[in-house]
Amino acid sequence: MKQEESVTIKHAATWFWKWILNNKVVSILLISLLVLLNVLAFSKIAYIFNPLKDFISVIGLPILMAGILYYLVNPLIDWMETKKVPRMAAIFLVFMIIIALIVWGATTLIPVIREQTLGLIKDWPTYWDTLVSQVDSLLRSDILSQFQQQVNEITENVMSSISKQATNLVNTTVSGIGSVVGVVTNIVVALITMPFILFYLLKDGKKLPYTIMKVVPSKLRVSTYKLLGEINNQISQYIRGQLVVAFFVALMFWIGFAIVGLEYAVTLGVLAGFLNLIPYLGSFIAMVPVLIIAFVTSPAMLIKVLIVFGIEQMIEGRVIQPQILGSNLDIHPITIIFVLLTSGKIFGIPGVILGIPGYAVLKVIINHVFNWYKKNSGLYKDDFNPAIKSIVISKKES
């Protein structure tokens, strides 16, 4: 009798192991359920983290600004160290260069941008009315007259939407003076504290990983150090590459627009460089106001602007991006577009700018966690089968 009971228990245990514990689908569902339960639990006690949220809102901006500048200038300081320049002297020299650039921009570049931006804002209604009238006259032709009603409806909807947004903006501004003052205060505090944070990052930044390792359990230090190294590599390559590419894009558009005689060349070039921080879509978005201004100016100017855009895209795509950015992030263009749309919808403009590096960091973390799970769960032993491994490798190569 006892033998039969032991056989029954053993059979039940074997069945439970086979269909529940050793089942990939069930394991994934259980892990997903635990993750969702944790998210639900944290959402119920989110108020506990409000002080932490306020603390991050105060220090987040200066740390972010200092971090971006750190990744931009740290390679220069490292290079100067290889040339036997003391690190403190190199940091001091870089700070002098940054201050000189800020002074030059404040005295030379910023007044020009301000003047051109105000002129563009003042003249934009004229450009828009001229564009609408030219399109309307074009649609009055016999061939395109059937589309005139649709275009008029679109124009009315656009103008109505702009009017509503302007009204909402005015109401929000009037009712939220305190928020505006708070934002301005945060920016001022960030500008004051950012140089100090940047200095200590440049001075002691290399010691930070080793400081973090002191609080990490001994068994996890190697994998954690490797994880932090990959995250740092992804962030540094992306930030450094995007900023350098954006600078060259702004410079090329500025020079190109100035050569062809387009108005507001400096402002439009700087705008193109800033929007180029949005991968794949930034340059095309920046070309919308440029094309409108060129179209209203003359057909010849439109052709010249299109030639400038074509030359810029060729130089950027074949020379600048491969040399500076490369393909280090290993993210498919479709994935980048989806990330931009999602992060922009959730977080707005900061999400569009920071969505790609954030996705790259999450990808590194998830890959490490998944590799650890594969190694310790025992559910992916077949992946080490030579035949299956060759199929996976051949699919990746194709």
Secondary structure, DSSP 8 states (H G I E B T S, - for coil): -HHHHHHHHHHHHHHHIIIIIT-HHHHHHHHHHHHHHHHHHHHHTGGGGHHHHHHHHHHHHHHHHHHHHHHHHHHHHHHHHHTT--HHHHHHHHHHHHHHHHHHIIIIIHHHHHHHHHHHHHHHHHHHHHHHHHHHHHHTSTTTGGGHHHHHHHHHHHHHHHHHHHHHHHHHHHHTHHHHHHHHHHHHHHHHHHHHHHHHHHHHGGGHHHHHHTTS-GGGHHHHHHHHHHHHHHHHHHHHHHHHHHHHHHHHHHHHHHHHT-TTHHHHHHHHHHHTTSTTTHHHHHHHHHHHHHHHH-HHHHHHHHHHHHHHHHHIIIIIHHHHTTT-S---HHHHHHHHHHHHHHH-HHHHHHHHHHHHHHHHHHHHHHHHHHHHH-S-GGGGSHHHHHHHHHHHH-
